[in-house]
Amino acid sequence: MPVYHYPDTLGEACSILAAGEDAMVYGGGTAVQILLKQGVLFASDLVDIGAVPGLGEITRTKDGLRAGPLVTLRQMETSPLVRELAPLAAEVYGRVANPRVRNTASVGGNLAHGDYRLDPPTALMVLDARVELTSSRGKRAVPAREFFVDFQQTALEPGEIITAVEIPRQPEDSGAHFAKLSSLAVNDWPAASAAALVVPASRGRRQVRLGLGALAHVPVFTQFELAGDTPVDEAVATAKEVARPLIDPLPDVRGGNAYKTRLGLVAVEEAVRGSWKERDDERRIPFLGRRRRR
């Protein structure tokens, strides 16, 4: 059985992690507890960071917002600040599993779990978010697009703790949409997911950012540009052409590679079509201001 530690400061937590041969951070615990009981996760020490001040807060920053690792997924879903500054993030966090899980699972734990089917990374990647990592050696920031390095492996190094997720303000003149397709149950892991963010680019063009989940051994990010007056059907066709070489799903009980590939292209189409239309709608009716995202 692992030894539990309850540090009061971040420095103490980092010291314990540095000293333990197989020490691991314990936050929300939704994944850790299950994996320990299944006998597929082994830890000499579990460092509970629940008493460390400041890790459960969402704060406004100069460029957007900062969410501590102990912020729950439900808080990200319902926070007025997140809905104001990064509505796509609020939408995607609100689509994870079910309310019981979202009320327990934490922002940091969700990312540290490193599963290729996670929903939040699709939004974090297109929003250009960064993951702050802290250890006894200091701090560093890793772009969300580079955080997932291999199958269930992240950029976290031994002794490091996720201490924040920093999300830039979602561009005002942008369109965003998230598509999630499940084959077994609506609250199950997705068979395919895609987040799209369409932002203005230079010379009247539009940049389309795509985050893909459950469609490769890690969450995938890509982006491309199109002329601003490109018809939505052409934008969708280009997105599918760009995304197709990146899609290589892992077969499981939710479907085989071919089935998930088809679902992935459907998710890409839904996400791009929704984000392209949303931005066009807002530009057609400027006197109404920005449409409230839910």
Salt bridges, closest charged atoms under 4 A:
ASP45 OD2 - HIS5 NE2 2.62
GLU77 OE2 - ARG74 NH1 3.02
GLU77 OE1 - ARG102 NE 2.94
GLU84 OE1 - ARG60 NH2 3.12
GLU91 OE2 - ARG95 NH1 3.19
ASP115 OD1 - ARG117 NE 2.84
ASP119 OD2 - LYS180 NZ 2.72
ASP128 OD1 - ARG145 NH2 3.79
GLU132 OE1 - ARG66 NH2 2.85
ASP150 OD1 - HIS217 NE2 3.76
GLU157 OE1 - ARG137 NH2 3.68
GLU157 OE2 - ARG140 NH2 3.75
GLU160 OE2 - ARG140 NE 2.68
GLU166 OE2 - ARG66 NH1 2.90
GLU172 OE2 - ARG169 NH1 3.84
GLU172 OE1 - ARG290 NE 3.40
ASP173 OD2 - ARG279 NH2 3.02
ASP188 OD2 - ARG254 NE 2.70
GLU225 OE1 - ARG205 NE 3.28
ASP233 OD1 - ARG273 NH1 2.89
ASP252 OD2 - ARG254 NH1 3.47
ASP252 OD1 - LYS260 NZ 2.86
GLU269 OE1 - LYS240 NZ 3.32
GLU269 OE2 - ARG273 NH2 2.98
GLU270 OE2 - HIS177 NE2 3.82
GLU278 OE1 - ARG291 NH2 2.82
GLU278 OE2 - ARG293 NH2 2.77
ASP280 OD1 - ARG206 NH2 2.63
ASP281 OD2 - LYS277 NZ 2.78
ASP281 OD1 - ARG284 NH1 2.97
GLU282 OE1 - ARG290 NH1 3.33
